[in-house]
Amino acid sequence: MYTIKEVAEKFGIPASTIRYYDKEGILPFIHRSEGGYRLFSKKDVEFMEMIECLKKTKMPIKDIKNFTMWVKQGDDSLQERYDMFLERKKAVEKQIEELQKTLEVIEYKCRYYEIAIKAGTEAVHYDYECEGCPYYECEDCPYDEQENEKA
């Protein structure tokens, strides 16, 4: 059995967050010691890992609560849980797509500043409309040293 402190440390979250989950009914399986302290089995910790995974997908607490309810229902809710995970998969794929776009902008800015540092001035970019930017169509960017491959 694990204490709330051990579980909090394992997931890098405050113990107060775990107490909140318990209060909201998201952790219905945890046990209490004779003194009233929350005790977590290995299975509870695995369930907590699933909750943290769902949180990372930006799933609202009320929906995580529904998931917990479905788990308690057993096999009668297999379809609901499957559908929920399909929806979460789509949400994560969209997050990845958005992060990929963000990464492209950051990579462009790294290349932008790398060129400016080599030239000793940011003004090196002001003479060309494309600036080597992946958002413009420019086949002959003078600052792209990788055979005009876009950043």
C-alpha atoms as one frame of an Amber mdcrd trajectory, in Angstrom:
protein
   0.000   0.000   0.000   1.113   3.542  -0.750   0.449   6.742   1.159  -0.949
   9.880  -0.414   2.492  11.464  -0.087   4.123   8.627  -2.034   1.492   8.789
  -4.771   1.771  12.576  -4.978   5.561  12.319  -5.348   5.262   9.592  -7.984
   3.059  11.802 -10.178   4.623  15.138  -9.284   1.342  16.603  -8.099   0.316
  18.076  -4.759  -1.399  15.798  -2.250  -4.226  18.352  -2.222  -4.969  17.455
  -5.866  -5.343  13.802  -4.919  -7.613  14.746  -2.011  -9.687  16.819  -4.460
  -9.993  13.836  -6.821 -11.113  11.691  -3.909 -13.652  14.287  -2.780 -15.021
  14.534  -6.352 -15.455  10.750  -6.553 -12.742  10.246  -9.135 -10.865   7.821
  -6.859 -13.659   5.607  -5.567 -11.496   2.557  -4.989  -8.966   3.855  -2.475
  -8.999   2.519   1.055  -8.535   4.272   4.369  -6.482   3.241   7.322  -8.014
   2.965  10.786  -6.759   6.502  11.350  -8.573   7.751   8.241  -5.489   8.097
   6.023  -5.872   7.309   2.338  -4.076   4.151   1.269  -3.442   3.264  -2.355
  -3.005  -0.237  -3.737  -0.942  -0.932  -6.837  -4.207  -1.005  -8.812  -5.189
   2.404  -7.361  -1.848   3.840  -8.458  -2.395   2.453 -11.963  -5.851   4.054
 -12.027  -4.314   7.323 -10.865  -1.870   7.031 -13.767  -4.848   6.770 -16.143
  -6.420   9.873 -14.592  -3.196  11.816 -15.052  -3.012  10.604 -18.655  -6.555
  11.815 -19.314  -5.754  15.156 -17.700  -2.826  15.600 -20.080  -5.282  15.277
 -22.956  -7.074  18.301 -21.463 -10.060  16.172 -20.563 -12.366  18.025 -18.152
 -12.696  16.668 -14.609 -16.441  16.066 -15.128 -15.614  13.731 -18.046 -12.943
  11.953 -16.010 -15.637  11.496 -13.388 -17.850   9.867 -16.044 -14.991   7.546
 -16.954 -14.653   6.547 -13.301 -18.383   5.857 -13.157 -18.140   3.675 -16.269
 -15.238   1.720 -14.776 -17.368   1.056 -11.703 -20.178  -0.206 -13.969 -17.925
  -2.912 -15.360 -18.541  -4.592 -18.689 -21.843  -2.771 -19.234 -19.869   0.371
 -20.124 -17.189  -1.082 -22.390 -18.561   0.733 -25.464 -18.711   4.113 -23.669
 -15.112   3.759 -22.510 -13.958   2.712 -25.964 -15.748   5.672 -27.565 -14.223
   8.008 -24.973 -10.721   6.769 -25.777 -11.326   7.188 -29.511 -12.356  10.788
 -28.824  -9.283  11.328 -26.620  -7.081   9.897 -29.375  -8.466  12.472 -31.825
  -7.914  15.251 -29.282  -4.291  14.200 -28.759  -3.684  13.957 -32.502  -4.962
  17.526 -32.838  -2.685  18.656 -29.975   0.271  17.005 -31.713  -0.617  18.773
 -34.969  -0.789  22.127 -33.181   2.486  21.468 -31.391   4.108  20.517 -34.706
   3.092  23.906 -36.133   4.503  25.602 -33.038   7.743  23.657 -33.420   8.018
  24.789 -37.055   7.774  28.431 -35.993  10.378  27.903 -33.265  12.710  26.131
 -35.710  12.297  29.035 -38.129  13.175  31.546 -35.400  16.238  29.493 -34.431
  17.382  29.584 -38.054  16.524  33.302 -38.262  18.700  34.136 -35.256  21.462
  31.755 -36.325  21.755  33.701 -39.600  21.557  37.068 -37.805  24.305  36.010
 -35.396  26.535  34.866 -38.277  25.928  38.170 -40.073  26.357  40.179 -36.875
  23.020  41.917 -37.373  19.346  41.164 -37.617  19.179  43.610 -40.522  20.472
  40.834 -42.770  16.867  39.645 -42.998  15.372  42.995 -44.021  16.618  42.940
 -47.610  14.526  39.946 -48.653  10.789  39.584 -48.527  10.843  35.870 -47.774
  13.297  36.069 -44.857  13.733  32.321 -45.350  10.349  31.941 -43.702   8.473
  28.656 -44.217   5.268  30.650 -44.695   6.446  32.365 -47.883   7.108  30.885
 -51.302  10.697  31.696 -52.169  12.771  29.291 -54.199  16.041  31.223 -53.970
  16.365  32.421 -50.383  19.967  33.638 -50.110  20.218  32.703 -46.436  19.195
  29.089 -46.623  22.458  27.199 -46.727  20.746  23.832 -47.138  19.956  24.032
 -50.860  16.872  26.187 -50.342  15.282  23.640 -48.024  12.653  25.478 -45.957
  13.170  25.694 -42.190
